[in-house]
Amino acid sequence: MKKATNLKIGAIYINGMTGNPCRLVNIVPCQGAWLESYDGQGYGDTVKFENVYYADSDEVQDYLEDYRAYTASEKAPSHKPVNYDTQWNV
């Protein structure tokens, strides 16, 4: 992993303390960054700059997929409960 520099709010980075991809939500000058996981964990916790790493494209994709699944509406077709008895007319 490569240590991140020139941090950008909203970008996905790796939290070196957890190893998880997180979104950068705030930069605290001279202290560190706030990194939030897909489910909001870590918000407000300062991570030292030396523990913020660049995420590769697979890690960014994983974060985005987890975030979409976490925030998806139960009304979405992919998240509707399926009753296989009525679906197949058994």
C-alpha positions as CSV (number, residue, x, y, z in Angstrom):
1,M,0.0,0.0,0.0
2,K,1.1,3.5,-0.8
3,K,0.7,6.3,1.7
4,A,-1.8,8.9,0.5
5,T,-0.9,12.5,-0.1
6,N,-2.9,15.4,-1.4
7,L,-6.1,14.0,0.2
8,K,-9.4,14.8,-1.5
9,I,-12.7,15.0,0.4
10,G,-15.1,12.3,-0.8
11,A,-12.4,10.1,-2.2
12,I,-12.0,6.4,-1.1
13,Y,-8.8,5.6,0.8
14,I,-7.7,2.7,3.0
15,N,-7.7,3.1,6.7
16,G,-4.4,1.6,7.7
17,M,-5.7,1.0,11.2
18,T,-8.5,-1.4,10.0
19,G,-7.4,-2.2,6.5
20,N,-10.9,-1.3,5.2
21,P,-11.7,1.1,2.4
22,C,-13.3,4.3,3.7
23,R,-14.5,7.6,2.3
24,L,-12.6,10.7,3.4
25,V,-15.1,13.1,5.1
26,N,-12.9,15.6,6.8
27,I,-9.3,16.7,7.2
28,V,-8.2,17.9,10.6
29,P,-5.1,20.1,9.9
30,C,-1.9,18.9,11.6
31,Q,-3.7,15.9,13.1
32,G,-5.3,13.5,10.6
33,A,-8.4,12.6,8.6
34,W,-11.9,11.4,9.3
35,L,-12.5,8.2,7.4
36,E,-16.0,6.7,7.3
37,S,-16.8,3.1,6.3
38,Y,-19.7,2.3,4.0
39,D,-22.0,2.0,7.0
40,G,-20.9,5.2,8.7
41,Q,-18.6,3.7,11.2
42,G,-15.5,5.7,12.0
43,Y,-17.2,9.1,11.4
44,G,-15.5,11.6,13.7
45,D,-12.6,9.4,14.6
46,T,-9.3,11.0,13.6
47,V,-6.9,8.7,11.7
48,K,-3.3,9.9,11.6
49,F,-2.2,10.9,8.1
50,E,0.5,8.2,8.1
51,N,-2.3,5.6,8.4
52,V,-4.2,6.8,5.3
53,Y,-3.3,4.9,2.1
54,Y,-4.5,5.0,-1.5
55,A,-7.2,2.4,-2.4
56,D,-6.8,0.5,-5.7
57,S,-9.7,0.2,-8.1
58,D,-10.9,-3.1,-6.6
59,E,-11.0,-1.7,-3.1
60,V,-13.0,1.4,-4.4
61,Q,-15.4,-0.9,-6.2
62,D,-15.8,-3.0,-3.0
63,Y,-16.6,0.1,-1.0
64,L,-19.2,1.3,-3.6
65,E,-20.9,-2.1,-3.7
66,D,-21.1,-2.4,0.1
67,Y,-22.4,1.2,0.3
68,R,-25.1,0.5,-2.4
69,A,-26.2,-2.7,-0.7
70,Y,-26.3,-1.0,2.8
71,T,-28.3,2.0,1.6
72,A,-30.6,0.1,-0.9
73,S,-34.3,0.5,-0.5
74,E,-36.3,-2.6,0.5
75,K,-38.6,-1.6,-2.4
76,A,-35.8,-2.3,-4.9
77,P,-36.4,-5.5,-6.9
78,S,-33.1,-6.9,-5.9
79,H,-34.0,-6.7,-2.3
80,K,-37.6,-8.0,-2.3
81,P,-38.2,-11.1,-0.3
82,V,-39.1,-14.0,-2.7
83,N,-41.8,-16.5,-2.0
84,Y,-40.7,-19.4,-4.1
85,D,-44.0,-21.3,-3.6
86,T,-46.1,-18.6,-5.3
87,Q,-43.4,-17.7,-7.8
88,W,-43.3,-21.2,-9.3
89,N,-47.0,-21.9,-8.7
90,V,-46.2,-24.9,-6.6
